[in-house]
Amino acid sequence: MALGSDSRHGMWSSRWLFVLAAAGSAVGLGNIWKFPYITGENGGGAFVIIYLVCVALVGIPIMISEVMMGREGRSSPINTMRKLTDMAKAHRAWTFIGWMGVIAGFMILSYYAVIAGWALSYIWTTAVGTFENATAEVATTTFNEFLSSPLEVVGWQTLFMILTIWIVGHGVSAGLERAIRLFMPLLFLLLIVLLVYAFNSGGFDQGVAFMFDLKFDQVTPETWLIAMGQAFFTLSLGMGTMMAYGAYVPESANIGSTVVIIAVLDTFVAICAGLAIFPIVFANGLEAAQGPGLMFVTIPLAFGQLPLGAIFGTVFFILVSFAAITSAISLTEPALAYLVEEYNAKRKRVAISLGVICWLLGLGTVFSFNIWSDVTFVGGLDFFETVDYISQNIMLPLGGLLIGLFAVWLLPRKVLSEQLGMPDGPVSWLWKLVGGIIAPLGVAAVFAYTIWPMLASLFNL
Ligand code: TRP
């Protein structure tokens, strides 16, 4: 049905552009900021292996479902879900997937822009040599002082938001594609530069050992759950981003193999980020299990002790900022495409309005680190933590669970065979088993795990 038609928003000019765009969405703060620090906190090697298993067993099947549904619907996730529920004669309530995605996108982007703003500001802070031969104390105070000045943080958040909106306002070809063509090759280049630098830092062997030594004694059930949550976030799953991007995929592209390439690229960048960061950390005798501060305190500090550190530190934060921008644009696409369709509105205008709302919501995150640091919501979380928790730990897994179930069990068989190009046979059974049973069960486990403590604390169970 959809095969042969185009999306009204535009189309990726080739399968490879989709690979770059989806990889651009997937590769972001999740890979460079989060993956290294949670690997550090969870003992290294064993965590990496478990994470790889989660990407393969949960991430890839759900991404296939999302992209396939998007290409079938050829519109924003909300309208795609409307079409697909009609087609499958399923209950309209399934369009909830689309609505929840739009809202989750807003929430994630609101704080994503703030953290990306930190990275932007660190391009400057590092370039002017703040960290040259700095002590750990200097690096910590620099970061804390920056966070405690709302005006400065808002300034960088605003700059990041303007860049994002400016790009998405230009549309799929002139905006998204152009930015992706420019940023993605640069990102890979910068990553290689940093890897070479890390290789020569003197801590490379230790870094590799840390990332790949299998210390299975440190694995707990929780390790699995953290790894699964990370797989979700890093692959941009569960909120319709991949469905929105899937709507612009040419009909000739093979979805299964394309998705595998995207997942491999994303994982490759995460591993490279670890291999670039840990050797530098060990070369300076620093702690791997630093937590979220790893990127903004340990990394500048580590670069500051190495030859040409100011230059390479600057390169590092430019890399992070590029990665964040190509992810941020993908967070706006579900809502943007929907509003354009529903109100026949101009893309630019919609982009600006969305940007303003996200920016306003983001102020809450900015203030969580200074003037509102005492304001807490359910479970003692501050504003930022609340938005992060609800979107990442509740909405994404729920979205992914429903998407997997819908794709495998409700979509008409004809759609599956057209979109995935597979006749009924062992491959199709494997996808059904993994995508329709194993992945939803896995997600349900994470979901239960993250939601239960919150409900329990709410109702004093
Ligand atoms: N995957 C991105 C990262 O790793 C973030 C991201 C972009 C995202 N779009 C998303 C996360 C959609 C969840 C859902 O930084």
Boltz pocket constraint, residues with backbone or C-beta under 6 A from the ligand:
constraints:
  - pocket:
      binder: B
      contacts: [[A, 25], [A, 26], [A, 27], [A, 28], [A, 29], [A, 30], [A, 31], [A, 108], [A, 232], [A, 233], [A, 234], [A, 235], [A, 236], [A, 237], [A, 238], [A, 239], [A, 241], [A, 327], [A, 328], [A, 330], [A, 331], [A, 396]]
      max_distance: 6.0
